[in-house]
């Protein structure tokens, strides 16, 4: 299946938190979208890898994605090397996305910038003819996405562009809260983490509202780009 957009996340829930509303909007416009999680989030303080597998499936269904896969890299310890690059190249060539979304270029969690660099490098390498890959015994064709964009996570990185996601923030919040083990639950007996506070959950809403305020819409999500962002004409700007 060819996808229009393929979103990568170092952990299940990264994509939902970083660009869940954008994905929901693009799907509503008829785009085919998939998610590939690099790890199962097995080092997370709360929950378990098995539970997060279920949560990720539920979140993907809420967003309406066409596919969701997990590469089962080692949480916290995966590296940007040939083995990991080839695994991602296979995903890129399998789904042939025009746009790839991936982790923030700089963030609090060490896996986020690692995942960002790893996916970005693999996107380039995937377009090289002499790198040969096979899936289910079949030779894959080279494929390089037209664009690679990085969503914004814990740190308030200045975006290169923002997308109006008014009308889709509720879907994002439902997808995030599908990860019942990870976020605010006043009845939980598990240890507290930086993402289990009510303030963190509230930040999903107020950060999107603030970005929306800056472009005169209700809600927005921000992204950074690896190259200049081009528009067709002034009429395409809002």
N, C-alpha and C positions, 0 to 999 in steps of 0.2 A: 504493500500500500504506500503510495506517495503521499506525504504530508506537506501541508503549506508551512507549518510551524512545528519545530521540535524543541521542547524546553527541557533542559537538563538541570538537575539539582543534586548537590552533594548528599543531601539527606531527604527522605520523605518529609514533606511540609515546606521545604525551601521554595519550591515553585509556587505553591499556593500563597505563601506569605509575600513573595517578591512580585509576582505578576498574575495572581489568580484572577483578578478582575479583567485584565487585558485578555487573558485566554478566554474567559467566558464571553467577552464581547466579540472576539474574533470568531468564535464558534457560532455565535448568533448571526454573524454575517456570512456563514456558510463555509468558513475555513475548516480544513482538517488539521487537527492539532493532537500532538502526542507528548507524553512526558517520559523521560528516562531518569530514574534515580540512580545515583552512583553507588550508594551504600544503603544498607537496611537501617541505619541509625542505631546500631546495636550498642553503642557506647552511651546512649542517652541515659540520663539519670533516672528518668521515669519510664515505665512501660517495658516492652521487650521488642525484639526484632519481629517476632511472630505477630504481635499485636499491631505493630506499625505497618506490617504488610496488609492487614485487614483495613486499617485506617486509611492507608494510601489508596486502596481499591475504592473505598467509599467516597473519598475526596475526589478521585478522578471521575466517578459517576456523577457527582454533584456538578462538577465543571462541565461534564459532557465530552471528555476527551475521547479520541478514537482508539488510542492504545496507551498502555502504561507498562513499562518494563523496568526491571531492577538489575543492575550489573553486578551487584553483590561484592563491590570493592570493600576493602577493610576500612571501616569507619575510623577516622583519625589517623590512619597510617597509609592510605593510598598515596602514590607518588606520580609525578608527571614523567613517566618513562615509556619505553616502547610497548611493553605489555598492555598498559592501561590505555595508551593512545590507540592501539590497534582495536581494542574492545569498543572504543567510542567510534572509531572510523567505521566499524562494521554497522553500528547503529545508524550513522549518517548515511552510509551507502544503501542501507536497507530501506530507509524511509525517504531519502532524497528531499529533505526540507529546503525550502527557499530561504527561510529565516530560522536561525538558531538563537534561543534565549538561554542564558546561563548565569551562574552565580556572580555575585558582586566582585569587582576587581580588588576590593580591600574591605575587610570586615573583621569583627571580633572573633569569630570562630575560624580556626586555622584551615579547616576544610573548605571554606567558602572561596578565598582567593586561590587555593590550590586547585579546586574544581574549576574555577574560572579560567585559569591558565591552561589547565589540561584540556578542557573542551575547546578552547580557542585554538590551541596548537593542533588538535586533532581535526578541526574544521579545515585548516590549511592543508595538512597532510593528506586528508581524504581526497583532495583534488589532484594528487600526483599519480600519474599512470603507472609508475614502476613500483608502487606499493600495492602488492597483491593481497586480497583478502577473499575468503570463502565463507559462505553461510549455508549450512545444510548441503555441503558438497558442491555448491554452485559458485562459480567465479563472480565476484561483484564488479560492477562498473565504477569508475572513479566518479566522485561527486563532491562539489564544493558549494556550500550555501552561499547565497548572494550577500547575506548580511549576518553578522553576529552582534547581538546586543546583550548587555549585562543589566539585570534587574538590580534594584537597590534593596539592601537588607537591614542589618542592625544599625550601621553607621549612616548618618545623613549625608551621603555623598551628593555633590551637586550633579543633577542630571544633565545630559546633553539634549534630551528632549523628553516630553511628557505626553501621555496618551489620556484623552478624556475617557474616563470609565464610569461616568454618571449612569446610574441605572443598573450597575453590575457589582457594586460594592457588597450588597447583601449576599450574592452568590459566593463571592470571595470569602466572606466571613463564615458562611455555612461550611465551605470546603475546609477552611482552617480549623474550625471547631469539630470537624470530623475526627481530628486527632485528639480524641478525648483524654488520652494518657499524657499529653504533652503540655496542655495549656491550663488556664485558670479553672480550678475546680475547688470551691470552698470546702467540699467534703473529703477531699483527697488526704490520705495519711502519708503520702510519699514526700520526699524531701523537696523543698522549694528550689527553684532555679531562676535565672534571669528572665525566662520566658513564661513562667507560671503565674506571674502577678496579673491582677486585673488591669493594671496600667498598661502592660504590654498588649493585652487584647484590645484595650481602648485605643492604643496607638495605631492599630490597623486603620481605624476609622478616622482619627484626627490627622494622621499624616497624609492620608489620601485627600481629606478635605482641604488641608492646607495647600497641597500642590494644586488642587482644583481651584482654590481661591486665587492663586497666582496667575492662572490662565483664564479666570472668569467662568469656570464651570463648577459643578458641584463636587466632583471627585476626579482625581487623576493618579496615575502611576508613572514613576520616572525610570529612565534607562540611560545608561552610558553607551557610547558607540566607539568602535575601534577606528572608524574613519569618518570623514565629514558626512553629516546628514543632509541629503539633498531633497528638495521639494520640486514638484513639477512647475508650480507657478505660485504667485502670491495668493491666488484664489483658493489654493489647497490648504492655506494656513487658517487657524482659528484664533 
